[in-house]
Amino acid sequence: MSLPPLIVVGDPYKKEHLDYPDNLCLIPWTGFSNNPNGTVRPCCLYGENIKDESGNDMYVQQNTLKEIFGSNHMKDLRESFRENKKPSACNTCWIDEKNNRKSKRLTYNNEVYESLKEVDIDWRTEPDIPFEYQMIISNSCNLKCRSCTPSHSSQWMLEHEKYHGKGNTGYDLPHGQAGDKEGILWKDRHSWYPKLKRLEVVGGEPMYIKQWHQMFDELIQLGYAKDIVLDMSTNANILLKDKLIYWADNFKRVGVGLSVDGLEKTYDYMRKLGEWETVLNNMEIYHDLATYYKEQDVELHKELKSTGCKLNVQVSFTLSWLNALDLPRMHKLVEERFPNFRIWNNLVHFPDWMSLRYAPQDMKDYISSVWDKRDWKEYEGDIQGMRDFMAQPTVDEETFKYFYSKNMFLDNHRKEDFLQVVPEYKPFLEKYITKNFYGSYINKYKDEPYGPTNSIPMVLLNE
């Protein structure tokens, strides 16, 4: 999952670049995103992997970062943006913008780039080597969340193998993990350290992966960290307070996104193996740290006439139809107990069976009625974007039965019951559980990777 920016300052557009094409995305000029198995995409939302001239996937274990960045695949993408086109593989952003949501493209252009403002990007030319990465070195994780898959969680891989047979982990690692110590990414890290200006760390769980701690220590000890923005996402079940302070004191700036997709029993259901009480206690500690650095930075900024904060912390709530009723509760909690946190109102785009837009219409109407009771204040624009996204055409009854079977499949394995977690949904979901529901859906697709996949065509209504 992509991290949002943790600072918004000024106008990122430099005078000489005011004639940006309307559809330009700066990300392909700054870096790229890799997957746990080492394949690479221009960003985490991009619809296909970067390939070499023979049409084969490139891997960070086998190709240098400069080779990947300078590949024809990346050059062609940059050229399409120069020509003001809308690449189809960037469809997630185009859909977000169509529904008045701040897409990753707009977020990056207008906010993230500001944190890198000392680096001039000339979109007219070809860049040399990346200076930022959204990097995954391992899928090692202590949780197996509903919106995740074996690709980004070692716990998911263990569960998949348990129910689908030895060796069937649900995610191939043909060259091992992206950060395996014999791979080029790890062995060559000292060659790209000096150019690094921003590092975005995503899952697995960075607090759980010791290699990340080694890398951060090296960047500090070598003197690079003071010029690097470090952003990371954590599930907040592990808190390494001393390390966090050490990183915040030595990196240019540290941003931490706390991925918390519900409260209480909804959280425990969505974030399997996680514990709500642990997360809530850790949020208190994170908030104390964020408050401390905010107060320290106020005095520092007066002296240096600068902006920004050494440690920014925010809650990332990734919205699906499963946890949509908890969104107002999360906003209330942050407003009342954690006022120095911001909230990133994120959306589940994949897996599609969890997507808010594909909920039945009567459920959508109920969700909207619950949201109507909240004064969203400065987040009103975000919530309207969610509403517009939800208002898109849903699927027909047969397709939603199939989608719902995916959740039931996991419930059966994990001995859980979604309707006990969110009983408000019973009137909307019980009608789908007919006598032949298990035989027609769950048992029929039980051998597919991590439960049912998209084996039936999606039929949209009212499009």
C-alpha positions as a Markdown table, in Angstrom:
| # | Residue | x | y | z |
|---|---|---|---|---|
| 1 | Met | 0.0 | 0.0 | 0.0 |
| 2 | Ser | 1.2 | 3.4 | -0.9 |
| 3 | Leu | 1.9 | 5.9 | 1.8 |
| 4 | Pro | 0.3 | 9.4 | 1.7 |
| 5 | Pro | 2.4 | 12.5 | 2.2 |
| 6 | Leu | 2.9 | 13.6 | 5.8 |
| 7 | Ile | 3.6 | 17.3 | 5.0 |
| 8 | Val | 1.9 | 19.8 | 2.8 |
| 9 | Val | 3.9 | 23.0 | 2.2 |
| 10 | Gly | 3.7 | 25.6 | -0.5 |
| 11 | Asp | 3.6 | 25.1 | -4.3 |
| 12 | Pro | 5.8 | 22.4 | -5.7 |
| 13 | Tyr | 5.8 | 23.7 | -9.2 |
| 14 | Lys | 9.0 | 25.5 | -10.1 |
| 15 | Lys | 8.8 | 28.5 | -12.3 |
| 16 | Glu | 10.5 | 26.9 | -15.3 |
| 17 | His | 8.0 | 24.0 | -15.2 |
| 18 | Leu | 4.7 | 25.8 | -15.0 |
| 19 | Asp | 3.8 | 24.3 | -18.4 |
| 20 | Tyr | 3.4 | 20.8 | -17.1 |
| 21 | Pro | 1.0 | 18.7 | -19.2 |
| 22 | Asp | -2.3 | 18.4 | -17.4 |
| 23 | Asn | -2.0 | 14.6 | -17.1 |
| 24 | Leu | 1.7 | 14.5 | -16.1 |
| 25 | Cys | 2.7 | 12.3 | -13.2 |
| 26 | Leu | 6.2 | 13.0 | -11.8 |
| 27 | Ile | 6.7 | 9.6 | -10.2 |
| 28 | Pro | 8.4 | 8.0 | -13.2 |
| 29 | Trp | 11.1 | 10.7 | -13.1 |
| 30 | Thr | 12.0 | 10.1 | -9.4 |
| 31 | Gly | 11.9 | 6.4 | -8.7 |
| 32 | Phe | 9.8 | 3.3 | -8.7 |
| 33 | Ser | 8.2 | 0.7 | -6.5 |
| 34 | Asn | 9.2 | -3.0 | -6.2 |
| 35 | Asn | 7.1 | -6.0 | -5.1 |
| 36 | Pro | 8.2 | -8.5 | -2.5 |
| 37 | Asn | 9.3 | -11.1 | -5.1 |
| 38 | Gly | 11.5 | -8.4 | -6.8 |
| 39 | Thr | 9.4 | -7.5 | -9.7 |
| 40 | Val | 9.0 | -3.7 | -10.3 |
| 41 | Arg | 6.4 | -1.2 | -11.2 |
| 42 | Pro | 6.6 | 2.6 | -11.7 |
| 43 | Cys | 4.3 | 2.9 | -8.6 |
| 44 | Cys | 2.4 | 0.5 | -6.4 |
| 45 | Leu | -0.9 | 1.3 | -8.2 |
| 46 | Tyr | 0.4 | 0.7 | -11.7 |
| 47 | Gly | -1.3 | -2.1 | -13.5 |
| 48 | Glu | 1.7 | -4.0 | -14.8 |
| 49 | Asn | 5.3 | -4.9 | -14.1 |
| 50 | Ile | 8.3 | -3.2 | -15.8 |
| 51 | Lys | 9.7 | -5.5 | -18.5 |
| 52 | Asp | 13.0 | -5.7 | -20.4 |
| 53 | Glu | 13.3 | -5.5 | -24.2 |
| 54 | Ser | 12.4 | -9.2 | -24.5 |
| 55 | Gly | 9.2 | -8.7 | -22.6 |
| 56 | Asn | 10.4 | -10.4 | -19.4 |
| 57 | Asp | 9.8 | -9.1 | -15.9 |
| 58 | Met | 12.8 | -7.2 | -14.5 |
| 59 | Tyr | 13.8 | -8.1 | -10.9 |
| 60 | Val | 15.7 | -6.0 | -8.4 |
| 61 | Gln | 17.7 | -9.2 | -7.5 |
| 62 | Gln | 18.9 | -9.5 | -11.1 |
| 63 | Asn | 18.9 | -6.0 | -12.5 |
| 64 | Thr | 20.5 | -2.8 | -11.2 |
| 65 | Leu | 18.2 | 0.0 | -10.2 |
| 66 | Lys | 19.8 | 2.1 | -12.9 |
| 67 | Glu | 19.0 | -0.5 | -15.5 |
| 68 | Ile | 15.4 | -0.7 | -14.4 |
| 69 | Phe | 15.0 | 3.1 | -14.3 |
| 70 | Gly | 16.5 | 3.5 | -17.7 |
| 71 | Ser | 14.6 | 0.6 | -19.3 |
| 72 | Asn | 12.6 | 1.3 | -22.5 |
| 73 | His | 9.5 | 0.5 | -20.5 |
| 74 | Met | 10.1 | 3.4 | -18.2 |
| 75 | Lys | 11.2 | 5.7 | -21.1 |
| 76 | Asp | 8.0 | 4.9 | -23.0 |
| 77 | Leu | 5.9 | 5.7 | -20.0 |
| 78 | Arg | 7.6 | 9.0 | -19.5 |
| 79 | Glu | 7.1 | 9.8 | -23.1 |
| 80 | Ser | 3.4 | 9.1 | -22.9 |
| 81 | Phe | 3.1 | 11.6 | -20.0 |
| 82 | Arg | 5.1 | 14.2 | -22.1 |
| 83 | Glu | 2.5 | 13.7 | -24.8 |
| 84 | Asn | -0.3 | 14.4 | -22.2 |
| 85 | Lys | -1.7 | 10.9 | -22.6 |
| 86 | Lys | -3.4 | 8.8 | -19.9 |
| 87 | Pro | -1.7 | 5.4 | -19.7 |
| 88 | Ser | -4.2 | 2.6 | -19.2 |
| 89 | Ala | -2.0 | 1.0 | -16.5 |
| 90 | Cys | -2.5 | 4.2 | -14.4 |
| 91 | Asn | -6.3 | 3.6 | -14.4 |
| 92 | Thr | -6.6 | 3.7 | -10.6 |
| 93 | Cys | -5.6 | 7.3 | -10.5 |
| 94 | Trp | -7.8 | 8.2 | -13.4 |
| 95 | Ile | -10.8 | 6.6 | -11.7 |
| 96 | Asp | -10.0 | 8.4 | -8.4 |
| 97 | Glu | -9.8 | 11.8 | -10.2 |
| 98 | Lys | -13.0 | 11.1 | -12.1 |
| 99 | Asn | -14.7 | 10.6 | -8.7 |
| 100 | Asn | -13.2 | 13.8 | -7.3 |
| 101 | Arg | -10.7 | 12.0 | -5.1 |
| 102 | Lys | -7.1 | 13.1 | -4.6 |
| 103 | Ser | -5.3 | 10.4 | -6.6 |
| 104 | Lys | -1.8 | 9.3 | -5.9 |
| 105 | Arg | -0.7 | 11.2 | -9.0 |
| 106 | Leu | -2.1 | 14.5 | -7.7 |
| 107 | Thr | -0.9 | 13.8 | -4.1 |
| 108 | Tyr | 2.6 | 13.2 | -5.4 |
| 109 | Asn | 2.7 | 16.2 | -7.8 |
| 110 | Asn | 1.2 | 18.6 | -5.2 |
| 111 | Glu | 2.6 | 17.4 | -1.9 |
| 112 | Val | 5.2 | 14.7 | -1.9 |
| 113 | Tyr | 7.4 | 16.5 | -4.3 |
| 114 | Glu | 7.5 | 19.5 | -2.0 |
| 115 | Ser | 9.4 | 17.4 | 0.6 |
| 116 | Leu | 12.0 | 16.9 | -2.2 |
| 117 | Lys | 12.0 | 20.5 | -3.4 |
| 118 | Glu | 15.8 | 20.8 | -3.4 |
| 119 | Val | 15.8 | 18.1 | -6.2 |
| 120 | Asp | 14.9 | 19.7 | -9.5 |
| 121 | Ile | 12.9 | 17.5 | -11.9 |
| 122 | Asp | 13.0 | 18.3 | -15.6 |
| 123 | Trp | 10.2 | 16.3 | -17.0 |
| 124 | Arg | 11.3 | 17.1 | -20.6 |
| 125 | Thr | 14.5 | 15.0 | -20.2 |
| 126 | Glu | 15.4 | 11.5 | -19.2 |
| 127 | Pro | 16.6 | 11.1 | -15.6 |
| 128 | Asp | 19.7 | 9.3 | -14.7 |
| 129 | Ile | 19.2 | 7.3 | -11.5 |
| 130 | Pro | 16.3 | 7.3 | -9.0 |
| 131 | Phe | 16.5 | 9.4 | -5.9 |
| 132 | Glu | 13.5 | 7.8 | -4.1 |
| 133 | Tyr | 12.0 | 4.4 | -3.8 |
| 134 | Gln | 8.9 | 2.8 | -2.5 |
| 135 | Met | 10.7 | -0.3 | -1.4 |
| 136 | Ile | 9.8 | -3.7 | -0.1 |
| 137 | Ile | 12.7 | -6.0 | 0.9 |
| 138 | Ser | 10.6 | -8.8 | 2.4 |
| 139 | Asn | 7.0 | -9.8 | 2.9 |
| 140 | Ser | 7.7 | -10.9 | 6.5 |
| 141 | Cys | 4.8 | -9.8 | 8.6 |
| 142 | Asn | 3.2 | -10.6 | 11.9 |
| 143 | Leu | -0.4 | -10.2 | 10.6 |
| 144 | Lys | -2.6 | -11.6 | 7.9 |
| 145 | Cys | -5.0 | -8.8 | 7.2 |
| 146 | Arg | -8.3 | -9.3 | 5.2 |
| 147 | Ser | -7.2 | -6.8 | 2.5 |
| 148 | Cys | -3.8 | -8.5 | 2.1 |
| 149 | Thr | -2.7 | -11.6 | 0.3 |
| 150 | Pro | 0.3 | -14.0 | 0.5 |
| 151 | Ser | 2.3 | -11.6 | -1.7 |
| 152 | His | 2.7 | -9.1 | 1.2 |
| 153 | Ser | 2.4 | -11.3 | 4.3 |
| 154 | Ser | 4.5 | -14.3 | 5.3 |
| 155 | Gln | 1.6 | -15.2 | 7.7 |
| 156 | Trp | -0.8 | -15.3 | 4.8 |
| 157 | Met | 1.6 | -17.7 | 3.0 |
| 158 | Leu | 1.7 | -20.0 | 5.9 |
| 159 | Glu | -2.1 | -20.0 | 6.1 |
| 160 | His | -2.4 | -20.6 | 2.3 |
| 161 | Glu | -0.1 | -23.5 | 2.5 |
| 162 | Lys | -2.0 | -25.0 | 5.4 |
| 163 | Tyr | -5.2 | -25.1 | 3.5 |
| 164 | His | -3.9 | -25.7 | -0.1 |
| 165 | Gly | -1.1 | -28.2 | 0.4 |
| 166 | Lys | 2.6 | -28.2 | 1.1 |
| 167 | Gly | 4.6 | -26.0 | -1.2 |
| 168 | Asn | 1.4 | -24.0 | -2.3 |
| 169 | Thr | 2.1 | -20.7 | -0.6 |
| 170 | Gly | 0.0 | -18.6 | -3.0 |
| 171 | Tyr | 2.9 | -16.4 | -4.1 |
| 172 | Asp | 5.9 | -17.4 | -6.1 |
| 173 | Leu | 9.4 | -16.1 | -5.2 |
| 174 | Pro | 11.5 | -17.3 | -8.2 |
| 175 | His | 14.5 | -15.3 | -7.0 |
| 176 | Gly | 13.7 | -15.2 | -3.3 |
| 177 | Gln | 12.7 | -12.1 | -1.4 |
| 178 | Ala | 13.5 | -8.7 | -3.0 |
| 179 | Gly | 16.1 | -7.9 | -0.3 |
| 180 | Asp | 17.8 | -11.3 | -0.2 |
| 181 | Lys | 21.4 | -10.7 | 0.6 |
| 182 | Glu | 22.7 | -12.3 | -2.6 |
| 183 | Gly | 20.6 | -10.2 | -4.8 |
| 184 | Ile | 21.7 | -7.0 | -6.6 |
| 185 | Leu | 19.4 | -4.7 | -4.6 |
| 186 | Trp | 21.0 | -5.6 | -1.3 |
| 187 | Lys | 24.6 | -6.1 | -2.5 |
| 188 | Asp | 24.6 | -2.8 | -4.4 |
| 189 | Arg | 22.9 | -0.7 | -1.8 |
| 190 | His | 26.0 | 1.4 | -1.1 |
| 191 | Ser | 26.0 | 2.5 | -4.8 |
| 192 | Trp | 22.5 | 4.1 | -4.5 |
| 193 | Tyr | 22.6 | 5.3 | -0.9 |
| 194 | Pro | 24.4 | 8.6 | -1.9 |
| 195 | Lys | 21.6 | 9.7 | -4.3 |
| 196 | Leu | 18.8 | 8.8 | -2.0 |
| 197 | Lys | 16.4 | 11.6 | -1.0 |
| 198 | Arg | 13.2 | 9.8 | 0.0 |
| 199 | Leu | 12.6 | 6.2 | 1.1 |
| 200 | Glu | 9.1 | 4.9 | 1.4 |
| 201 | Val | 9.0 | 1.6 | 3.4 |
| 202 | Val | 6.0 | -0.7 | 3.0 |
| 203 | Gly | 5.1 | -4.2 | 4.0 |
| 204 | Gly | 5.8 | -6.7 | 5.2 |
| 205 | Glu | 6.0 | -5.0 | 8.6 |
| 206 | Pro | 9.1 | -2.7 | 8.9 |
| 207 | Met | 9.2 | -3.0 | 12.7 |
| 208 | Tyr | 9.4 | -6.8 | 12.2 |
| 209 | Ile | 12.2 | -6.9 | 9.6 |
| 210 | Lys | 15.7 | -6.5 | 10.9 |
| 211 | Gln | 17.2 | -5.8 | 7.5 |
| 212 | Trp | 15.4 | -2.4 | 7.5 |
| 213 | His | 17.0 | -1.6 | 10.9 |
| 214 | Gln | 20.4 | -2.4 | 9.5 |
| 215 | Met | 19.8 | -0.2 | 6.4 |
| 216 | Phe | 18.6 | 2.8 | 8.5 |
| 217 | Asp | 21.6 | 2.4 | 10.8 |
| 218 | Glu | 23.9 | 2.4 | 7.8 |
| 219 | Leu | 22.3 | 5.5 | 6.3 |
| 220 | Ile | 22.7 | 7.3 | 9.6 |
| 221 | Gln | 26.3 | 6.2 | 10.3 |
| 222 | Leu | 27.4 | 7.1 | 6.7 |
| 223 | Gly | 26.0 | 10.6 | 7.0 |
| 224 | Tyr | 23.3 | 10.3 | 4.4 |
| 225 | Ala | 20.2 | 10.2 | 6.6 |
| 226 | Lys | 20.2 | 13.9 | 7.4 |
| 227 | Asp | 19.2 | 14.5 | 3.7 |
| 228 | Ile | 16.7 | 11.7 | 3.4 |
| 229 | Val | 12.9 | 11.7 | 4.1 |
| 230 | Leu | 11.9 | 8.4 | 5.6 |
| 231 | Asp | 8.3 | 7.4 | 5.4 |
| 232 | Met | 7.0 | 4.0 | 6.6 |
| 233 | Ser | 3.8 | 2.2 | 7.1 |
| 234 | Thr | 3.2 | 0.0 | 10.2 |
| 235 | Asn | 0.4 | -2.0 | 11.6 |
| 236 | Ala | 1.1 | -0.5 | 15.0 |
| 237 | Asn | 1.2 | -3.9 | 16.8 |
| 238 | Ile | 5.0 | -3.5 | 17.3 |
| 239 | Leu | 6.4 | -0.3 | 18.6 |
| 240 | Leu | 10.2 | 0.2 | 18.9 |
| 241 | Lys | 10.1 | 3.6 | 20.7 |
| 242 | Asp | 13.9 | 4.0 | 21.2 |
| 243 | Lys | 14.6 | 3.2 | 17.5 |
| 244 | Leu | 11.8 | 5.6 | 16.3 |
| 245 | Ile | 13.4 | 8.4 | 18.3 |
| 246 | Tyr | 16.8 | 7.5 | 17.0 |
| 247 | Trp | 15.5 | 7.6 | 13.4 |
| 248 | Ala | 13.6 | 10.8 | 13.9 |
| 249 | Asp | 16.6 | 12.6 | 15.4 |
| 250 | Asn | 18.9 | 11.6 | 12.5 |
| 251 | Phe | 16.8 | 11.5 | 9.3 |
| 252 | Lys | 15.7 | 14.8 | 7.7 |
| 253 | Arg | 12.2 | 13.9 | 8.5 |
| 254 | Val | 10.3 | 10.7 | 9.5 |
| 255 | Gly | 6.7 | 10.0 | 8.7 |
| 256 | Val | 4.8 | 7.0 | 10.2 |
| 257 | Gly | 1.5 | 5.8 | 8.8 |
| 258 | Leu | -0.4 | 3.7 | 11.3 |
| 259 | Ser | -2.6 | 1.3 | 9.3 |
| 260 | Val | -5.6 | 0.9 | 11.5 |
| 261 | Asp | -8.7 | -0.4 | 9.6 |
| 262 | Gly | -11.3 | -0.5 | 12.3 |
| 263 | Leu | -11.9 | -0.3 | 16.0 |
| 264 | Glu | -12.3 | -3.1 | 18.6 |
| 265 | Lys | -13.7 | -6.3 | 17.2 |
| 266 | Thr | -13.8 | -4.9 | 13.7 |
| 267 | Tyr | -10.1 | -4.2 | 14.0 |
| 268 | Asp | -9.4 | -7.7 | 15.3 |
| 269 | Tyr | -11.4 | -9.2 | 12.4 |
| 270 | Met | -9.8 | -7.0 | 9.7 |
| 271 | Arg | -6.2 | -7.4 | 11.0 |
| 272 | Lys | -6.0 | -11.1 | 11.9 |
| 273 | Leu | -3.4 | -11.8 | 14.7 |
| 274 | Gly | -3.5 | -8.1 | 15.6 |
| 275 | Glu | -4.9 | -6.9 | 18.9 |
| 276 | Trp | -6.9 | -3.7 | 19.2 |
| 277 | Glu | -5.9 | -3.0 | 22.8 |
| 278 | Thr | -2.2 | -3.3 | 21.9 |
| 279 | Val | -2.8 | -0.9 | 18.9 |
| 280 | Leu | -4.7 | 1.6 | 21.0 |
| 281 | Asn | -2.0 | 1.7 | 23.7 |
| 282 | Asn | 0.7 | 2.1 | 21.0 |
| 283 | Met | -1.3 | 4.9 | 19.4 |
| 284 | Glu | -1.1 | 6.7 | 22.8 |
| 285 | Ile | 2.7 | 6.5 | 22.7 |
| 286 | Tyr | 2.9 | 7.5 | 19.1 |
| 287 | His | 0.7 | 10.5 | 19.9 |
| 288 | Asp | 2.9 | 11.5 | 22.8 |
| 289 | Leu | 6.0 | 11.4 | 20.5 |
| 290 | Ala | 4.2 | 13.3 | 17.7 |
| 291 | Thr | 3.2 | 16.0 | 20.2 |
| 292 | Tyr | 6.7 | 16.3 | 21.6 |
| 293 | Tyr | 8.3 | 16.7 | 18.2 |
| 294 | Lys | 5.6 | 19.2 | 17.1 |
| 295 | Glu | 6.3 | 21.4 | 20.1 |
| 296 | Gln | 10.0 | 21.1 | 19.7 |
| 297 | Asp | 9.8 | 21.9 | 16.0 |
| 298 | Val | 7.7 | 25.0 | 16.6 |
| 299 | Glu | 10.7 | 26.6 | 18.4 |
| 300 | Leu | 13.2 | 25.2 | 15.9 |
| 301 | His | 11.2 | 26.6 | 12.9 |
| 302 | Lys | 11.2 | 30.1 | 14.5 |
| 303 | Glu | 14.9 | 30.0 | 14.6 |
| 304 | Leu | 15.6 | 28.4 | 11.2 |
| 305 | Lys | 12.6 | 29.9 | 9.4 |
| 306 | Ser | 11.8 | 26.5 | 8.0 |
| 307 | Thr | 8.8 | 24.3 | 7.8 |
| 308 | Gly | 8.0 | 20.7 | 8.4 |
| 309 | Cys | 8.2 | 18.4 | 11.4 |
| 310 | Lys | 10.9 | 15.9 | 12.3 |
| 311 | Leu | 8.3 | 13.2 | 13.2 |
| 312 | Asn | 4.9 | 13.1 | 11.6 |
| 313 | Val | 2.4 | 10.4 | 12.5 |
| 314 | Gln | -1.0 | 9.7 | 11.0 |
| 315 | Val | -3.7 | 7.1 | 10.9 |
| 316 | Ser | -4.3 | 5.4 | 7.6 |
| 317 | Phe | -7.8 | 4.0 | 7.4 |
| 318 | Thr | -8.2 | 1.8 | 4.3 |
| 319 | Leu | -11.9 | 1.7 | 3.5 |
| 320 | Ser | -13.8 | -1.3 | 2.1 |
| 321 | Trp | -17.5 | -2.2 | 2.5 |
| 322 | Leu | -16.5 | -4.5 | 5.4 |
| 323 | Asn | -15.3 | -1.7 | 7.7 |
| 324 | Ala | -17.2 | 1.3 | 6.3 |
| 325 | Leu | -19.3 | 1.7 | 9.4 |
| 326 | Asp | -16.2 | 2.2 | 11.5 |
| 327 | Leu | -15.0 | 5.2 | 9.5 |
| 328 | Pro | -17.0 | 7.8 | 11.5 |
| 329 | Arg | -15.8 | 6.1 | 14.8 |
| 330 | Met | -12.2 | 6.3 | 13.7 |
| 331 | His | -12.6 | 10.0 | 13.0 |
| 332 | Lys | -14.2 | 10.6 | 16.3 |
| 333 | Leu | -11.4 | 8.7 | 18.1 |
| 334 | Val | -8.7 | 10.7 | 16.4 |
| 335 | Glu | -10.5 | 14.0 | 17.0 |
| 336 | Glu | -11.0 | 13.4 | 20.7 |
| 337 | Arg | -7.9 | 11.5 | 21.8 |
| 338 | Phe | -5.3 | 12.0 | 19.1 |
| 339 | Pro | -5.6 | 15.6 | 17.8 |
| 340 | Asn | -2.0 | 15.7 | 16.6 |
| 341 | Phe | -2.6 | 12.9 | 14.1 |
| 342 | Arg | -4.0 | 13.4 | 10.7 |
| 343 | Ile | -6.1 | 10.8 | 9.0 |
| 344 | Trp | -5.4 | 9.4 | 5.5 |
| 345 | Asn | -8.8 | 8.2 | 4.2 |
| 346 | Asn | -7.6 | 5.5 | 1.8 |
| 347 | Leu | -9.6 | 3.1 | -0.4 |
| 348 | Val | -9.4 | -0.6 | -1.1 |
| 349 | His | -9.0 | -0.9 | -4.9 |
| 350 | Phe | -7.7 | -4.4 | -4.8 |
| 351 | Pro | -8.9 | -7.1 | -4.0 |
| 352 | Asp | -11.9 | -6.0 | -5.9 |
| 353 | Trp | -14.3 | -8.2 | -3.9 |
| 354 | Met | -13.8 | -5.8 | -0.9 |
| 355 | Ser | -14.2 | -2.6 | -2.9 |
| 356 | Leu | -16.8 | -0.2 | -1.6 |
| 357 | Arg | -18.2 | 0.4 | -5.1 |
| 358 | Tyr | -19.3 | -3.3 | -5.4 |
| 359 | Ala | -21.4 | -3.4 | -2.3 |
| 360 | Pro | -25.2 | -3.9 | -2.9 |
| 361 | Gln | -27.1 | -0.7 | -3.4 |
| 362 | Asp | -29.2 | -1.1 | -0.2 |
| 363 | Met | -26.0 | -1.5 | 1.8 |
| 364 | Lys | -24.5 | 1.6 | 0.2 |
| 365 | Asp | -27.6 | 3.6 | 1.2 |
| 366 | Tyr | -27.3 | 2.4 | 4.8 |
| 367 | Ile | -23.5 | 3.3 | 4.9 |
| 368 | Ser | -24.4 | 6.8 | 3.6 |
| 369 | Ser | -27.0 | 7.2 | 6.3 |
| 370 | Val | -24.5 | 6.4 | 9.0 |
| 371 | Trp | -21.9 | 8.7 | 7.5 |
| 372 | Asp | -24.6 | 11.5 | 7.3 |
| 373 | Lys | -24.6 | 11.6 | 11.1 |
| 374 | Arg | -21.0 | 12.8 | 11.3 |
| 375 | Asp | -19.7 | 16.3 | 10.9 |
| 376 | Trp | -16.5 | 15.5 | 8.9 |
| 377 | Lys | -15.1 | 19.1 | 9.2 |
| 378 | Glu | -11.8 | 19.4 | 7.3 |
| 379 | Tyr | -12.3 | 15.9 | 5.8 |
| 380 | Glu | -15.6 | 16.7 | 4.1 |
| 381 | Gly | -13.9 | 16.7 | 0.7 |
| 382 | Asp | -12.3 | 13.3 | 1.3 |
| 383 | Ile | -15.6 | 11.8 | 2.4 |
| 384 | Gln | -17.4 | 13.3 | -0.7 |
| 385 | Gly | -14.8 | 11.6 | -2.8 |
| 386 | Met | -15.6 | 8.3 | -1.0 |
| 387 | Arg | -19.3 | 8.8 | -1.7 |
| 388 | Asp | -18.6 | 9.5 | -5.4 |
| 389 | Phe | -16.5 | 6.3 | -5.6 |
| 390 | Met | -19.2 | 4.3 | -3.8 |
| 391 | Ala | -21.9 | 5.7 | -6.2 |
| 392 | Gln | -20.3 | 4.0 | -9.2 |
| 393 | Pro | -22.2 | 1.1 | -10.7 |
| 394 | Thr | -22.2 | -2.0 | -8.5 |
| 395 | Val | -22.3 | -5.6 | -9.6 |
| 396 | Asp | -25.3 | -7.9 | -10.2 |
| 397 | Glu | -26.5 | -10.3 | -7.5 |
| 398 | Glu | -24.7 | -13.3 | -8.9 |
| 399 | Thr | -21.4 | -11.5 | -9.0 |
| 400 | Phe | -21.8 | -10.2 | -5.5 |
| 401 | Lys | -22.7 | -13.7 | -4.2 |
| 402 | Tyr | -19.4 | -14.8 | -5.7 |
| 403 | Phe | -17.6 | -11.8 | -4.0 |
| 404 | Tyr | -19.2 | -12.5 | -0.7 |
| 405 | Ser | -18.1 | -16.1 | -0.9 |
| 406 | Lys | -14.5 | -15.0 | -0.8 |
| 407 | Asn | -15.2 | -13.5 | 2.7 |
| 408 | Met | -17.1 | -16.6 | 3.7 |
| 409 | Phe | -14.2 | -18.8 | 2.5 |
| 410 | Leu | -11.8 | -17.0 | 4.9 |
| 411 | Asp | -14.4 | -17.1 | 7.7 |
| 412 | Asn | -14.7 | -20.9 | 7.4 |
| 413 | His | -10.9 | -21.3 | 7.6 |
| 414 | Arg | -10.4 | -18.9 | 10.5 |
| 415 | Lys | -13.6 | -19.9 | 12.4 |
| 416 | Glu | -14.9 | -16.4 | 12.3 |
| 417 | Asp | -18.3 | -14.9 | 11.5 |
| 418 | Phe | -18.5 | -11.5 | 9.8 |
| 419 | Leu | -22.1 | -11.0 | 10.7 |
| 420 | Gln | -21.3 | -11.3 | 14.4 |
| 421 | Val | -18.6 | -8.6 | 13.9 |
| 422 | Val | -20.9 | -6.3 | 12.0 |
| 423 | Pro | -24.4 | -7.4 | 12.8 |
| 424 | Glu | -25.8 | -4.2 | 11.2 |
| 425 | Tyr | -25.2 | -5.8 | 7.8 |
| 426 | Lys | -27.4 | -8.9 | 8.5 |
| 427 | Pro | -30.5 | -7.5 | 6.6 |
| 428 | Phe | -28.3 | -6.9 | 3.5 |
| 429 | Leu | -26.2 | -10.1 | 3.5 |
| 430 | Glu | -28.3 | -13.0 | 4.9 |
| 431 | Lys | -30.4 | -13.1 | 1.8 |
| 432 | Tyr | -27.4 | -14.1 | -0.2 |
| 433 | Ile | -26.7 | -17.2 | 1.9 |
| 434 | Thr | -29.1 | -19.6 | 0.2 |
| 435 | Lys | -29.2 | -23.4 | 0.7 |
| 436 | Asn | -26.8 | -24.1 | -2.2 |
| 437 | Phe | -24.5 | -21.1 | -1.3 |
| 438 | Tyr | -21.7 | -23.3 | 0.0 |
| 439 | Gly | -21.9 | -25.9 | -2.8 |
| 440 | Ser | -22.2 | -23.3 | -5.6 |
| 441 | Tyr | -19.5 | -20.9 | -4.5 |
| 442 | Ile | -17.3 | -21.7 | -1.5 |
| 443 | Asn | -16.6 | -25.4 | -2.3 |
| 444 | Lys | -16.5 | -24.9 | -6.0 |
| 445 | Tyr | -13.6 | -22.4 | -5.8 |
| 446 | Lys | -11.9 | -23.6 | -2.6 |
| 447 | Asp | -8.7 | -24.8 | -4.5 |
| 448 | Glu | -8.0 | -21.4 | -6.1 |
| 449 | Pro | -5.2 | -19.3 | -4.6 |
| 450 | Tyr | -6.2 | -17.8 | -1.1 |
| 451 | Gly | -9.8 | -18.7 | -1.7 |
| 452 | Pro | -11.9 | -17.7 | -4.7 |
| 453 | Thr | -10.4 | -15.4 | -7.3 |
| 454 | Asn | -12.1 | -13.8 | -10.3 |
| 455 | Ser | -13.2 | -16.9 | -12.1 |
| 456 | Ile | -16.6 | -15.6 | -13.1 |
| 457 | Pro | -17.1 | -12.4 | -15.2 |
| 458 | Met | -18.0 | -9.3 | -13.3 |
| 459 | Val | -21.4 | -8.0 | -14.4 |
| 460 | Leu | -22.0 | -4.3 | -13.6 |
| 461 | Leu | -25.4 | -2.7 | -13.1 |
| 462 | Asn | -26.5 | 0.7 | -14.5 |
| 463 | Glu | -23.4 | 1.5 | -16.4 |
